[in-house]
């Protein structure tokens, strides 16, 4: 339930509900950038007379008493850089997906915001009356705003803000320092790595596909899905990307998440998507109190993909876990117990390799035996054979190699179209899709294989835009 939901337009107040806004009078220009190698955001606003204000936003994150301190807090520091900027601060949190304004209670140096389920406190050294009445005022010196749980801040707020900034900046500097990043495209790779890191919910190890819901895939398309959950396939891609940069802790946390998911069901069938806390159902519903981004609804909560059959997920999980058995840098290596858990998922992959599913594209109302899903089931068996070899389990090597060879032979027979010189998206089908480009990535075919080169050409011819 987002307290700041103005991106999705509150139905009873489209112009200004569900926001935490710092508005410069007579705004002329705006610029935003991150503090280098961090997730700290700096916004610079300039008015038509040249008066300039700088806003620094951060979520605190740093080591404290041997633990990672990551409270649910938003810190904003507002500093005048030139002239006499005149600004207005609006804090209008909502609850119940925008349906209900939160009640304000004013203190001497804070404002409390309460609903039936939540209590927040904004602690600040800005004039409380200006904030409460949303009246513009001239910013003569720095002000600080800390929004978080309804708890007192006993230290001076300016010192607390400065400490949070410095420690959070140092945390991100340290995290990026140890990334294995090539010299080419460093800025882009580091920024992408930080974004992926921010998608990890470390309490459980879940990795969300996105922090948003209901942003349209295309204008007025109605394809406005809720992505604030953990798709096992997406999580594998995140883990793979961060592993390549040497940031392996996300993988370790994700495996703990998988272990808890595997414990949920006796049949070992995996769903494609789970809540960030495993076991919470995701029924899909539409929210009438929000109009949608630029009015393009519907706004959805939950996701029906939870009910779909997507058989590639078994390969995603086992591929994500495989590095635990090969990477000597890890403090805890994969062992026989973990292999036994993965084998249970591998058995499902072997059984379901040629069962119809909705595919990674999550088709609603259409089931086929999709090539990518079958290939990921092959990858599950292939990696289990390799892991068994590392563990010295010759009988299990033979078992999983036999299963992998069986699946691969069928895919090569049924999913290869010699007339079109390409792999096709489903066994016996005629279409191509972009997931076929991953066949080399997962090791199903070599990059130099003429069949893969033909597939690249077919995807370029049919699907490339521009």
QUIURWO-V245364 format. One record per residue. N is the residue number from 1. PSI is psi in degrees with one decimal (* if undefined). D_FIRST is the distance of its C-alpha to the first C-alpha in whole Angstrom. Layout:
N_PSI_D_FIRST / N_PSI_D_FIRST
This chain:
1_100.3_0 / 2_130.8_4 / 3_-26.0_6 / 4_95.6_9 / 5_20.2_9 / 6_-21.8_12 / 7_-28.2_13 / 8_11.5_12 / 9_103.7_14 / 10_130.1_13 / 11_-39.7_16 / 12_-1.2_17 / 13_69.4_18 / 14_-20.9_18 / 15_-13.3_20 / 16_35.2_18 / 17_151.2_14 / 18_47.7_11 / 19_163.6_14 / 20_94.7_16 / 21_135.3_19 / 22_110.2_22 / 23_121.5_25 / 24_127.8_29 / 25_136.7_31 / 26_45.9_33 / 27_131.8_31 / 28_-41.6_34 / 29_156.8_32 / 30_143.5_29 / 31_140.2_29 / 32_143.8_27 / 33_159.0_28 / 34_145.8_27 / 35_131.4_29 / 36_130.9_31 / 37_27.1_30 / 38_175.4_27 / 39_21.8_23 / 40_125.6_24 / 41_134.8_23 / 42_125.4_26 / 43_129.6_26 / 44_122.0_29 / 45_137.8_30 / 46_135.6_33 / 47_-178.2_35 / 48_-6.8_38 / 49_3.8_40 / 50_-4.5_39 / 51_136.3_37 / 52_140.4_34 / 53_144.4_31 / 54_130.3_29 / 55_125.2_26 / 56_123.8_25 / 57_135.7_21 / 58_155.7_21 / 59_119.9_18 / 60_140.8_21 / 61_111.9_22 / 62_166.2_26 / 63_135.4_28 / 64_121.7_29 / 65_39.2_31 / 66_1.7_31 / 67_163.8_28 / 68_119.1_25 / 69_113.3_23 / 70_64.6_20 / 71_161.7_17 / 72_78.3_14 / 73_140.6_16 / 74_126.1_16 / 75_130.0_20 / 76_127.6_22 / 77_128.1_26 / 78_122.0_27 / 79_129.5_31 / 80_131.0_34 / 81_-28.7_36 / 82_146.1_38 / 83_-153.6_39 / 84_76.9_38 / 85_138.1_34 / 86_120.6_33 / 87_163.1_29 / 88_135.7_26 / 89_125.0_23 / 90_123.3_20 / 91_107.6_17 / 92_71.3_14 / 93_150.7_11 / 94_164.6_9 / 95_175.6_7 / 96_47.4_6 / 97_53.2_5 / 98_-7.0_8 / 99_-28.1_11 / 100_123.2_11 / 101_145.9_13 / 102_145.6_13 / 103_137.3_16 / 104_136.5_19 / 105_121.2_21 / 106_135.9_24 / 107_-171.4_26 / 108_-38.1_29 / 109_22.0_27 / 110_164.1_23 / 111_129.6_21 / 112_141.9_18 / 113_124.0_15 / 114_147.8_14 / 115_-173.8_12 / 116_-19.5_13 / 117_-4.6_10 / 118_145.3_10 / 119_126.3_13 / 120_159.8_14 / 121_128.2_17 / 122_111.0_19 / 123_133.2_22 / 124_156.7_25 / 125_10.0_28 / 126_157.7_28 / 127_118.8_29 / 128_-39.1_27 / 129_-40.3_28 / 130_-39.1_28 / 131_-44.6_24 / 132_-38.8_24 / 133_-5.6_26 / 134_45.1_25 / 135_134.1_28 / 136_145.1_30 / 137_157.0_32 / 138_127.1_34 / 139_107.3_33 / 140_-18.9_36 / 141_175.0_35 / 142_143.3_32 / 143_157.3_29 / 144_140.9_26 / 145_127.4_22 / 146_115.5_20 / 147_127.0_17 / 148_-157.9_15 / 149_158.8_15 / 150_72.1_17 / 151_146.4_21 / 152_142.9_24 / 153_113.3_25 / 154_-23.1_29 / 155_160.9_30 / 156_135.6_31 / 157_-36.6_28 / 158_-41.6_30 / 159_-38.9_31 / 160_-44.5_28 / 161_-45.0_27 / 162_-42.5_30 / 163_-44.4_30 / 164_-42.7_26 / 165_-51.4_27 / 166_-43.5_30 / 167_-37.2_29 / 168_-41.9_26 / 169_-44.7_28 / 170_-35.8_31 / 171_-49.5_29 / 172_-36.2_28 / 173_-43.5_32 / 174_-41.2_32 / 175_-44.9_30 / 176_-27.2_31 / 177_-33.0_35 / 178_7.8_35 / 179_139.4_34 / 180_84.7_37 / 181_130.2_37 / 182_165.1_40 / 183_-28.4_41 / 184_136.6_40 / 185_34.2_37 / 186_-46.7_36 / 187_-45.0_33 / 188_-41.8_32 / 189_-43.3_31 / 190_-42.9_30 / 191_-43.0_27 / 192_-40.3_26 / 193_-40.9_27 / 194_-41.4_24 / 195_-45.1_22 / 196_-40.4_22 / 197_-41.0_22 / 198_-15.7_19 / 199_-1.5_17 / 200_125.1_18 / 201_97.9_16 / 202_-21.3_19 / 203_-37.5_19 / 204_-17.0_19 / 205_-2.3_21 / 206_151.5_18 / 207_114.5_18 / 208_147.6_16 / 209_-33.9_17 / 210_153.3_15 / 211_8.3_12 / 212_159.7_11 / 213_148.8_11 / 214_23.3_13 / 215_122.7_16 / 216_138.8_19 / 217_-32.7_22 / 218_153.8_24 / 219_131.3_24 / 220_31.4_24 / 221_-19.2_24 / 222_-4.4_21 / 223_79.8_20 / 224_81.8_17 / 225_159.5_15 / 226_115.1_12 / 227_19.4_14 / 228_38.5_11 / 229_177.9_14 / 230_104.4_17 / 231_126.1_20 / 232_-34.5_23 / 233_-48.6_25 / 234_-40.4_23 / 235_-37.2_23 / 236_-43.6_27 / 237_-38.7_27 / 238_-48.2_25 / 239_-44.0_27 / 240_-44.4_30 / 241_-46.4_30 / 242_-35.0_29 / 243_-39.8_32 / 244_-22.5_34 / 245_-0.3_33 / 246_4.8_34 / 247_83.7_31 / 248_-11.3_31 / 249_-32.9_28 / 250_-39.7_25 / 251_-44.7_28 / 252_-43.1_28 / 253_-40.4_25 / 254_-36.1_24 / 255_-35.2_27 / 256_-38.4_26 / 257_-44.4_23 / 258_-40.5_25 / 259_-40.9_27 / 260_-33.6_25 / 261_-44.0_24 / 262_-27.8_27 / 263_-10.0_28 / 264_-37.0_25 / 265_136.4_28 / 266_-23.9_31 / 267_-4.5_32 / 268_16.8_31 / 269_129.8_29 / 270_137.7_27 / 271_158.8_24 / 272_-25.2_23 / 273_144.3_19 / 274_158.8_17 / 275_160.3_14 / 276_-22.3_14 / 277_108.5_15 / 278_141.0_18 / 279_-15.5_18 / 280_124.4_15 / 281_159.9_15 / 282_54.6_14 / 283_136.6_15 / 284_131.6_14 / 285_159.6_13 / 286_143.9_13 / 287_113.2_11 / 288_-17.1_14 / 289_-7.1_12 / 290_134.7_12 / 291_-25.1_15 / 292_164.0_15 / 293_120.6_16 / 294_31.0_19 / 295_7.4_19 / 296_85.1_19 / 297_-165.9_17 / 298_158.3_16 / 299_127.5_12 / 300_148.4_12 / 301_134.8_9 / 302_174.3_12 / 303_122.4_15 / 304_-12.2_18 / 305_-20.6_20 / 306_-31.1_19 / 307_-9.5_22 / 308_159.4_25 / 309_118.0_28 / 310_99.2_28 / 311_-6.7_31 / 312_-12.9_31 / 313_-30.1_28 / 314_-42.5_31 / 315_-37.6_33 / 316_-45.3_29 / 317_-45.9_29 / 318_-36.5_33 / 319_-40.0_33 / 320_-34.5_30 / 321_-20.4_32 / 322_-34.9_36 / 323_-24.9_36 / 324_-22.0_36 / 325_-10.1_39 / 326_-21.8_41 / 327_108.9_39 / 328_-9.3_41 / 329_-21.2_39 / 330_138.4_37 / 331_-31.4_37 / 332_112.4_36 / 333_159.2_38 / 334_147.0_37 / 335_-173.8_40 / 336_-36.5_41 / 337_-42.7_38 / 338_-40.0_36 / 339_-40.0_38 / 340_-39.3_38 / 341_-42.0_35 / 342_-33.7_35 / 343_-35.6_38 / 344_-39.3_36 / 345_-36.9_33 / 346_-35.5_37 / 347_-38.7_38 / 348_-42.6_35 / 349_-42.1_36 / 350_-37.0_40 / 351_-37.1_39 / 352_3.6_37 / 353_-31.2_38 / 354_29.7_39 / 355_142.6_37 / 356_146.2_35 / 357_-178.8_32 / 358_-7.0_29 / 359_173.7_30 / 360_-16.2_27 / 361_-5.9_27 / 362_48.5_25 / 363_133.4_27 / 364_115.5_26 / 365_13.8_29 / 366_130.6_32 / 367_131.0_33 / 368_169.3_36 / 369_95.9_37 / 370_136.5_36 / 371_-44.2_38 / 372_-41.3_35 / 373_-44.2_34 / 374_-41.0_37 / 375_-35.1_38 / 376_-31.9_35 / 377_-39.3_36 / 378_-44.1_39 / 379_-37.8_38 / 380_-48.0_37 / 381_-39.5_40 / 382_-46.0_42 / 383_-33.7_40 / 384_-36.7_40 / 385_-42.1_44 / 386_-39.0_44 / 387_-42.2_42 / 388_-35.9_45 / 389_-42.0_47 / 390_-37.7_46 / 391_-3.3_46 / 392_29.1_49 / 393_82.6_49 / 394_-36.7_51 / 395_-38.2_51 / 396_-31.2_47 / 397_-48.8_48 / 398_-42.7_50 / 399_-51.3_48 / 400_-29.5_45 / 401_-38.3_47 / 402_-45.1_48 / 403_-43.7_45 / 404_-43.7_44 / 405_-39.4_47 / 406_-47.1_47 / 407_-42.6_44 / 408_-41.6_45 / 409_-40.6_48 / 410_-41.2_46 / 411_-45.7_44 / 412_-29.7_47 / 413_-42.3_49 / 414_-22.8_46 / 415_3.0_44 / 416_126.1_47 / 417_102.0_48 / 418_-29.1_51 / 419_-41.7_52 / 420_-8.7_49 / 421_48.6_49 / 422_152.2_46 / 423_151.5_43 / 424_162.5_41 / 425_-20.6_38 / 426_155.2_39 / 427_122.1_42 / 428_1.9_45 / 429_-174.5_43 / 430_-13.2_43 / 431_165.1_40 / 432_156.3_39 / 433_164.8_36 / 434_-20.8_34 / 435_-20.6_33 / 436_-21.7_37 / 437_-13.8_37 / 438_-3.6_36 / 439_-34.9_39 / 440_-38.4_41 / 441_-38.2_38 / 442_-0.4_37 / 443_10.6_41 / 444_-39.2_42 / 445_158.8_45 / 446_155.4_46 / 447_-28.9_45 / 448_-3.2_49 / 449_127.0_49 / 450_-30.4_51 / 451_-35.8_48 / 452_-39.5_45 / 453_-39.0_47 / 454_-36.4_47 / 455_-41.9_44 / 456_-46.0_43 / 457_-40.0_45 / 458_-40.1_44 / 459_-42.9_40 / 460_-43.3_41 / 461_-39.5_44 / 462_-31.1_41 / 463_-19.4_38 / 464_138.1_38 / 465_106.1_37 / 466_*_39
